Amino acid sequence: MSRIIFDIETVGRDFEALEKETQDYLLKWTETEEDIQGVKDSLSFYPLTGEIVAIGMLNPDTMKGAVYFQTPNDALLPFEENGISFYSGDEREVIRRFWEMVKGYDQVVTFNGRTFDCPFIMIRSAVHKIKPTRDLMPNRYNGSHIDLLDQLTFYGASRRRFSLDMWCRTFGIKSPKSDGITGYDVRDLYLSGRCLDIAKYCLGDLKATKDLLALWEQYVKFPPEKTSGK
């Protein structure tokens, strides 16, 4: 079975550039300056107030993949590094390349993809009038989409939904946050033009998800995955 891991990075729109009606709607239930700042800081969480700046894809069996990411004026030419191809473009091009690549795989793997990445991609695709090439939100039990957060919480039986960073630290996997960048830094990196840093941060998430997938398959999934020589 061919499979691909994917992950996205997003940024929120400039709050001051939003239409007044949208600003008023978003601030409807705020009371304090802290509340207002909280709304502004959360714009990247929603496809109506944010956009995709990077989509990373990694085949866990071959360790080959690609990162599609936004850069100002498409400044970076395509290049390859350690089996990973990097392509730059605007959001529409990033999404278009994602759909072209993902259609060729039998199974997709994510961490929290059913709650965040997949709905975000679907809505941003619709914004750009791009048709999906496969169903990212199938029946959660049919195996065509493995969301590791679903699996590690046993479909909600374990109530607390910890971050990828927490799961990595628990299992001794190198956390993508260990290099000093977190998802909260993505907007500042984007505004300062450090788009390649975002792409490589996204790649770090993919590698951590790959290692988490292997651990889940061997020690948590039942029956566990068979390994050679055993």
C-alpha positions as CSV (number, residue, x, y, z in Angstrom):
1,M,0.0,0.0,0.0
2,S,1.4,3.4,-1.0
3,R,1.1,6.1,1.7
4,I,2.0,9.7,2.2
5,I,2.2,11.9,5.3
6,F,1.3,15.5,5.0
7,D,1.2,18.6,7.1
8,I,0.4,22.3,6.6
9,E,1.6,25.6,8.0
10,T,-0.8,28.6,8.1
11,V,-0.8,32.3,8.8
12,G,-3.6,34.6,9.7
13,R,-4.6,37.6,7.6
14,D,-3.7,41.1,8.7
15,F,-6.6,41.9,11.1
16,E,-6.5,45.7,10.3
17,A,-6.9,44.8,6.6
18,L,-10.1,42.9,7.2
19,E,-13.4,44.6,6.3
20,K,-15.0,46.4,9.3
21,E,-18.0,44.1,9.3
22,T,-15.6,41.1,9.6
23,Q,-13.6,42.8,12.4
24,D,-16.8,43.6,14.3
25,Y,-18.0,40.0,13.9
26,L,-14.7,38.6,15.2
27,L,-14.6,40.9,18.2
28,K,-18.3,40.5,19.0
29,W,-17.7,38.7,22.3
30,T,-14.4,40.3,23.4
31,E,-14.3,42.5,26.5
32,T,-10.7,43.2,27.2
33,E,-7.5,44.0,25.3
34,E,-6.3,40.5,26.1
35,D,-9.5,39.1,24.5
36,I,-8.9,41.2,21.4
37,Q,-5.3,40.2,21.1
38,G,-6.4,36.6,21.5
39,V,-8.7,36.9,18.5
40,K,-6.0,38.4,16.4
41,D,-3.5,35.7,17.4
42,S,-6.0,33.0,16.4
43,L,-6.7,34.0,12.8
44,S,-4.3,31.4,11.5
45,F,-6.4,28.6,12.9
46,Y,-9.3,29.1,10.5
47,P,-9.5,29.0,6.7
48,L,-11.9,32.0,6.6
49,T,-9.3,34.2,8.3
50,G,-6.0,32.5,7.4
51,E,-4.2,30.9,4.5
52,I,-1.8,28.1,3.8
53,V,1.8,29.1,3.5
54,A,3.3,25.6,3.3
55,I,2.2,22.0,2.6
56,G,4.8,19.2,3.3
57,M,4.5,15.7,2.0
58,L,6.7,12.7,2.9
59,N,6.6,9.0,1.9
60,P,7.5,7.2,5.1
61,D,8.7,4.2,3.3
62,T,11.1,5.9,0.8
63,M,11.8,9.1,2.8
64,K,11.2,11.0,-0.4
65,G,8.8,13.9,-0.6
66,A,8.1,17.6,-1.3
67,V,7.4,20.8,0.4
68,Y,5.3,23.4,-1.4
69,F,5.5,26.8,0.1
70,Q,4.8,30.5,-0.5
71,T,7.5,33.0,-1.1
72,P,7.3,36.7,-2.0
73,N,7.2,37.0,-5.8
74,D,8.0,33.3,-6.2
75,A,11.6,34.2,-5.4
76,L,13.1,30.7,-4.9
77,L,13.7,28.2,-7.8
78,P,12.8,24.5,-7.3
79,F,15.6,22.6,-5.6
80,E,16.1,19.2,-4.0
81,E,17.8,18.3,-0.7
82,N,18.2,14.8,0.7
83,G,15.4,13.4,-1.4
84,I,13.0,16.3,-0.6
85,S,11.9,18.6,-3.4
86,F,11.1,22.3,-2.5
87,Y,8.8,24.3,-4.8
88,S,7.7,27.9,-4.2
89,G,4.6,29.7,-5.4
90,D,1.5,31.4,-4.2
91,E,-1.2,29.7,-2.1
92,R,-3.1,28.5,-5.2
93,E,-0.1,26.9,-6.6
94,V,0.8,25.3,-3.3
95,I,-2.7,23.8,-3.1
96,R,-2.8,22.7,-6.7
97,R,0.5,20.8,-6.4
98,F,-0.7,19.1,-3.2
99,W,-3.8,17.7,-5.0
100,E,-1.8,16.6,-7.9
101,M,0.6,14.6,-5.7
102,V,-1.8,13.2,-3.1
103,K,-4.1,11.5,-5.6
104,G,-1.5,8.9,-6.4
105,Y,-1.4,7.3,-2.9
106,D,-3.7,4.7,-1.3
107,Q,-3.4,6.1,2.3
108,V,-2.8,9.5,3.8
109,V,-1.3,9.9,7.3
110,T,-1.6,13.0,9.4
111,F,-1.4,14.2,13.0
112,N,-4.6,16.0,13.9
113,G,-5.4,16.2,10.2
114,R,-9.1,15.4,10.5
115,T,-9.6,18.3,12.8
116,F,-7.3,20.9,11.3
117,D,-5.2,20.2,8.1
118,C,-7.9,18.5,6.0
119,P,-10.8,20.9,6.6
120,F,-8.4,23.8,6.1
121,I,-7.1,22.5,2.8
122,M,-10.7,21.7,1.6
123,I,-12.0,25.2,2.3
124,R,-8.9,27.0,0.9
125,S,-9.2,24.9,-2.2
126,A,-12.8,26.0,-2.6
127,V,-11.7,29.6,-2.2
128,H,-9.4,29.1,-5.2
129,K,-12.0,27.1,-7.1
130,I,-9.7,24.0,-7.1
131,K,-11.5,20.6,-7.1
132,P,-10.2,17.9,-4.7
133,T,-8.6,14.8,-6.3
134,R,-9.5,12.5,-3.4
135,D,-11.5,12.3,-0.2
136,L,-9.4,13.6,2.7
137,M,-12.3,13.0,5.2
138,P,-13.4,9.4,4.6
139,N,-15.0,7.2,7.2
140,R,-12.5,7.4,10.1
141,Y,-12.4,3.6,10.5
142,N,-11.7,2.5,6.9
143,G,-8.0,3.0,7.0
144,S,-7.5,5.3,4.0
145,H,-6.7,8.2,6.4
146,I,-4.7,7.5,9.5
147,D,-4.9,10.4,11.9
148,L,-2.3,9.6,14.6
149,L,-4.0,11.9,17.1
150,D,-7.2,9.9,16.6
151,Q,-5.3,6.6,17.0
152,L,-3.2,7.6,20.1
153,T,-6.3,8.9,21.9
154,F,-8.3,5.8,20.8
155,Y,-10.9,7.9,18.9
156,G,-11.5,10.1,21.9
157,A,-11.5,7.5,24.7
158,S,-8.5,9.4,26.1
159,R,-9.9,12.8,26.7
160,R,-6.8,15.0,26.6
161,R,-5.5,15.8,23.1
162,F,-1.8,16.5,23.5
163,S,0.3,18.2,20.9
164,L,2.7,16.5,18.5
165,D,5.5,18.0,20.5
166,M,4.3,16.3,23.7
167,W,3.9,12.9,22.0
168,C,7.4,13.2,20.6
169,R,8.9,14.0,23.9
170,T,7.1,11.2,25.7
171,F,8.3,8.6,23.2
172,G,11.9,10.0,22.8
173,I,11.3,11.2,19.3
174,K,13.1,14.4,18.2
175,S,10.5,17.1,18.5
176,P,10.1,19.5,15.6
177,K,10.1,22.3,18.2
178,S,13.6,21.4,19.5
179,D,15.2,23.6,16.9
180,G,13.6,26.7,18.5
181,I,10.7,27.2,16.0
182,T,7.0,26.6,16.9
183,G,3.8,27.2,15.0
184,Y,3.4,30.5,16.8
185,D,6.6,31.7,15.0
186,V,5.3,31.0,11.5
187,R,3.6,34.4,10.9
188,D,6.7,36.4,12.0
189,L,8.9,34.2,9.8
190,Y,6.6,34.7,6.9
191,L,6.4,38.5,7.3
192,S,10.2,38.7,7.6
193,G,10.6,36.7,4.4
194,R,12.1,33.6,6.0
195,C,9.8,31.3,4.0
196,L,12.4,28.6,3.5
197,D,12.7,28.3,7.3
198,I,8.9,27.7,7.4
199,A,9.3,25.0,4.7
200,K,12.1,23.2,6.7
201,Y,10.1,23.5,9.9
202,C,7.2,21.8,8.1
203,L,9.6,19.1,7.0
204,G,10.5,18.6,10.7
205,D,6.9,18.0,11.5
206,L,6.7,15.4,8.8
207,K,9.8,13.5,10.0
208,A,8.4,13.5,13.6
209,T,5.1,12.2,12.4
210,K,6.9,9.5,10.4
211,D,8.7,8.3,13.6
212,L,5.5,8.5,15.6
213,L,3.7,6.4,12.9
214,A,6.4,3.7,13.2
215,L,6.1,3.6,17.0
216,W,2.3,3.4,16.8
217,E,2.4,0.6,14.3
218,Q,4.9,-1.4,16.3
219,Y,3.7,-0.9,19.9
220,V,0.2,0.5,20.0
221,K,-1.7,-0.7,16.9
222,F,-3.3,-4.1,17.2
223,P,-2.3,-6.4,15.7
224,P,1.1,-4.7,15.5
225,E,2.9,-4.2,12.2
226,K,5.2,-7.1,11.4
227,T,8.9,-6.3,11.1
228,S,11.5,-8.2,9.1
229,G,13.1,-11.1,10.9
230,K,10.3,-11.5,13.5
